[in-house]
Every structure is written in C-alpha cells, then in structure tokens.
C-alpha cells in the first residue's frame, strides 16, 4: 500500500513512497493554485521519517517546529530562495495530506497545523541565521561552500582538510566548539527511531480518577502536607525531622516505623522517602530551618488525580531515596547512577504487555544496562560481581514496591508465562531457522547468538528462575496511562483503543491498516461503527475515494478481515465499478478465483490495476521494465490497452500515460528506422505528374 510509515531499514520502500507523494502533492498543488518546492517537500518527509515515530502523515505543532526550526537549520543546504519556501511548502504538504485522506487523525487538526506553521514561520529566518543550530556535517560543508569548494570527491575533501589545517581556510572556533559540545552531550535533536507500541485499552476517565483517589501514596502525601501545616515543622541542624516528630509522622502515615530503635529520623526509610517525595512534588519545602507547606500546591491537594500524576513524575527523581548502597562504604547503588534513564526503559518494556512480567527478566536486563555505566574490573572476582548484581536486583524490587504503593504497578507471584523464556531456550536459533524456511523469511536464517536478547551467561542464569514461581509485575491502568503520556511526550507512537472514534472513515482505515493488529483493529472498528450508527457504507465510500490503489487495497483488506461478514461483503463487491479491480486482485491472490473465471473486461481491469500498483510502489522505471520484460515490442500497445480499459482510477491512468506510455512512445519513436520512399512513391508525392482526384 501507499504507506506513511517505514522502518529505518526500509530505505528503498521509503524513497519510492516519497517520490510518489511528492509527485502527487505537486500535481495537486498546481490544480489548486498553491505553491510548493519539490526539495522542501522531500525534506519534510525525510524529517518525519527520521524521527522518533517515523509517521509521515502525523503532524502536530511540535513536529512543525522541529522541521522548520531544527531540521532545516541543522541538516539542509540549499540556495536561500529555496530555503525561504519551506513554510509555504510545508503548509501545502499538510493540506494535501488532509485532502487526500492520508492525514493521521492522531496528529493536530488542519486548523491547528495552519496556526503552528504561521507561528514557526515568524521564527524561521532567525533560526536559519543562527550558526549554532547547524549540525557538524553541515558546518563543514557550509564552510567549504563558502570558500568555493564542493566536497564531491575524496580528493576535494582531502584538499579542504589540508587548507583548514594550514590555516588557509578560517573557521569560527567558538561556533565549532558549541556544536561539538552539543554533539557529544546529546543536546541536539533526539531523532533516533523508537520501537512502536501496540494499541492499549484504558478504563474511562472517571474510573481512572477514582483509582487515583484510592492510591495509598496519594493519601500519605496529602496527610504529610497537612501534618506539616502552614506553620511548618522544625528541622535539626542536619536537615532532618526531630526523632519525636518523625515517630508521630510515621504513625500518621502508617509506615510502621514509629517503634524502630533508631538514633535519627534519617534511619526511617519510608518516612524519609515520603518526605523526599513530597519535596519533589512541590508540596513542601525547607525554609529557614523549618519544613513548610507550599501554598501554591493547595489546588493539587484538592485533586487526587493531579496529585497522582505529579507523584508519578517525581518517582524518576527519587533514585537516591529508594535505592540503598550495597556496601556500607559505597556512595550509592549502581541503579542510582542512571536511575532516570533506566526506570523509563523498564516501564516501557512493561507497557502493553498482556501477561504479568517476571521481575527476574527485568532484573537481568537492568543489570546488563548498569554495567554500561560502571567500569567493572574484568578481573574482579565473581563474588564481588555477584554482590553488585544482587544489589541491583534488590533495588529494582524496591522500585516496584514504591510504584505498587502509588498504584502504578500491580505485583503478584507465580510461574512466569512461557512467553518470557521462549526466546532464551537452547536451540532457539534452530527453531528460527526452521520457521524461516517454512515462511520464507530469509532474514531469520541469518540470526546469530549476538541477535538474541541476552548473552549466554545471562540466559543460563535466568532460565532456571523463569521455570519456578517468583515475583511478577504488570502496569495498572493508571500506570499504563502515565507511561503512555511519557511516550507521547517523547514523540513516540502509542495508540489507544477508542482514540479514532472521531476520525473520518478514510483516516480510520488508513491507521488501522498500518498500525493495528487484526484483534485491536477489530476492537477499534467496532467502537467507530458504534459511534457512527453502525453503517459500513461510509467506510466503503472512503475506500472508493482513496486516490492510491495500494492504499485502497490495504484499507479494504482491513475491513474484510475485521468485519464478521467481511468475506461475504468482499464477494458482493466483485462488480463494484470502483472497487471491482481491487476485489478481483484479492480474490485471485487468495485462490477464490482463477484466471479462467474472469471475463475479457475483467482481464483488462486486472492488467490496469497491476500496472497502477507497480507505478505506486516502484515508480515509472519499474513499470517500463516490467512491460519490456513481459510484452517486448508490444509494450506500448499493451499499455495503450490499459489506458483504454475503463479502469476507475482516472488520475492514476493519466500518470501512466504521462510517466510511462508517452516516454516509451518517444523512445521507441527515436529508435525506429523509417525508410524514406523514393520520389513519386505512393504516399509521398514528388511534386511532378498528374494529381489524382479524390
């Protein structure tokens, strides 16, 4: 289909789709009196492809600003007048995506995008002029260009380097230092593609609000703030609560620490954690040696759901309060070192999992990640390494305990599902190879030990633990919503069942065809139909109106696979004047029809459908190559037959005429040897002799 999402390694597929979209967009712009530059349209699609989510047709204000104020200044080199067309070209692209039914409804509305482009356009000239917004590559390419050097060969590059080293070409050292600092500190735009998430379902907003109000941590934070009061509570010289006050607070909060034999309130870990949590959420603060409540936090305290959200976000800053050193002389636990990076990864791993995850598997992956932040001595004895690892495992359990108190995680105990050990068992590579042979997925035959999720020693250590009962965890609905909100804030794709209820029929089917499983697509479609009167006809009309045949085919396939009576509906559409060729193609591929079952007209329609699909997927040269291979000298006659087939996709036929038929006709005309008849021969009068009467 004409997809609007491609994996990073699908370079050829993306380039073909980009060429098609740009070609169609330019034609549409010309018809509607709009302006667009081809290079800027390509740059906009490149920017969305090389982003966290990679969705070409999903735009919001953030993506508009990223393209105009970050991507172009950082990556694009072009003449000034070409760069100046970027805002207008982007606006044309966004309008085209909406008009053609390609827009992803999970992005901003057309009106919101128009406003976003207008706002970013005002800042665009300054962004272009700011040298610190360049990338390192663009900095050097621009420096070379400013000195009349085109870096189009190794020789030119070597000469440029010699001139820079010799001081014959001057560079702005301050700008270069800032760019290098941004490059190495990761301060630049974060464009690395993230793994797409499966759609999740959530309870109603009222149910989630009620769950937040029942959170034990929400109750404790509110009680702690009330206990502190407007007058505050005194602190010791070391900044801790007085021991008697801490015991009183422990009894109030229910931590069970009021009877502990301790010399300082700092030795009461639950009270200390809740105090740190209240500070991070902005409920209390220290002022002049006293712990006082923050007056501006009063509205949050009256809204348990708002307090829950704030408490959840604060967890990522509570590593030192949750995790404790494994050795008395150690400054902190290993997990604390990258707590704010590792905890999101753990929660993202749990996100959308339908079955509780074994904590043991998460502990192994976190241990491996911790080793990337600590330079462990390779000769360190196994006993010491085992202590470090067990410390990480203990700290992760403590994190889950804290999240369970908040209501973000649901702990349990039992034997893990085989799902979590199936990719670790001995012989799994042989199973992959066997599966690849049956399914013709050749990439699976190339898997090696390095492609498995864990190294051999970790797999050997983990498999026995996954075969026996142990702690399990899963995200609660509140936790799922909170993690989803963080994923969206990071620019990632995190579909939610029900969020397409207000989408147009075409937008709905386009998203379902690309981003949903059959099961989740059926659930989303059922909800959409319920919200739109249960009539399937608008969905069929949207497929008929789709200007891309590959996309129309995928949309119809989604509808057929998800509707209970989809197969019978497909059979009825065989003679539909618009969808007929799509249905015939699908029935033939499924073996429901055979070539001998088709009429002469249906054969012509199928031929036209096949060439249109090839044009959309591979471009004009692919169609020409196919025609030459299959029809030889009769290729132009064959495509002429296609143009006269009466296929309903008139715009696509015109593309075939302009991009394939006419160029092939011109080429064959240039190559044809036409003998010149002798003067006086029939058909070419010499100018002499008697003229014939007609």
HELIX and SHEET records of a PDB file:
HELIX    1   1 UNK A   11  UNK A   31  1                                  21    
HELIX    2   2 UNK A   38  UNK A   49  1                                  12    
HELIX    3   3 UNK A   61  UNK A   65  1                                   5    
HELIX    4   4 UNK A   66  UNK A   71  3                                   6    
HELIX    5   5 UNK A   72  UNK A   75  1                                   4    
HELIX    6   6 UNK A   80  UNK A   83  1                                   4    
HELIX    7   7 UNK A   86  UNK A   99  1                                  14    
HELIX    8   8 UNK A  110  UNK A  129  1                                  20    
HELIX    9   9 UNK A  131  UNK A  133  5                                   3    
HELIX   10  10 UNK A  136  UNK A  146  1                                  11    
HELIX   11  11 UNK A  154  UNK A  165  1                                  12    
HELIX   12  12 UNK A  173  UNK A  185  1                                  13    
HELIX   13  13 UNK A  205  UNK A  213  1                                   9    
HELIX   14  14 UNK A  216  UNK A  228  1                                  13    
HELIX   15  15 UNK A  243  UNK A  253  1                                  11    
HELIX   16  16 UNK A  265  UNK A  267  5                                   3    
HELIX   17  17 UNK A  269  UNK A  280  1                                  12    
HELIX   18  18 UNK A  295  UNK A  297  5                                   3    
HELIX   19  19 UNK A  298  UNK A  301  1                                   4    
HELIX   20  20 UNK A  304  UNK A  315  1                                  12    
HELIX   21  21 UNK A  319  UNK A  322  1                                   4    
HELIX   22  22 UNK A  334  UNK A  337  1                                   4    
HELIX   23  23 UNK A  339  UNK A  350  1                                  12    
HELIX   24  24 UNK A  359  UNK A  370  1                                  12    
HELIX   25  25 UNK A  382  UNK A  406  1                                  25    
HELIX   26  26 UNK A  418  UNK A  420  5                                   3    
HELIX   27  27 UNK A  428  UNK A  439  1                                  12    
HELIX   28  28 UNK A  442  UNK A  445  1                                   4    
HELIX   29  29 UNK A  449  UNK A  451  5                                   3    
HELIX   30  30 UNK A  456  UNK A  466  1                                  11    
HELIX   31  31 UNK A  477  UNK A  489  1                                  13    
HELIX   32  32 UNK A  505  UNK A  515  1                                  11    
HELIX   33  33 UNK A  518  UNK A  531  1                                  14    
HELIX   34  34 UNK A  537  UNK A  545  1                                   9    
HELIX   35  35 UNK A  549  UNK A  562  1                                  14    
HELIX   36  36 UNK A  566  UNK A  572  1                                   7    
HELIX   37  37 UNK A  573  UNK A  575  5                                   3    
HELIX   38  38 UNK A  580  UNK A  589  1                                  10    
HELIX   39  39 UNK A  595  UNK A  597  5                                   3    
HELIX   40  40 UNK A  600  UNK A  618  1                                  19    
HELIX   41  41 UNK A  620  UNK A  631  1                                  12    
HELIX   42  42 UNK A  632  UNK A  634  5                                   3    
HELIX   43  43 UNK A  635  UNK A  643  1                                   9    
HELIX   44  44 UNK A  650  UNK A  656  1                                   7    
HELIX   45  45 UNK A  657  UNK A  661  3                                   5    
HELIX   46  46 UNK A  662  UNK A  671  1                                  10    
SHEET    1   A 2 UNK A 197  UNK A 200  0                                        
SHEET    2   A 2 UNK A 494  UNK A 496  1                                        
SHEET    1   B 3 UNK A 233  UNK A 234  0                                        
SHEET    2   B 3 UNK A 290  UNK A 293 -1                                        
SHEET    3   B 3 UNK A 284  UNK A 287 -1                                        
SHEET    1   C 3 UNK A 357  UNK A 358  0                                        
SHEET    2   C 3 UNK A 470  UNK A 475 -1                                        
SHEET    3   C 3 UNK A 409  UNK A 414 -1                                        
END                                                                             
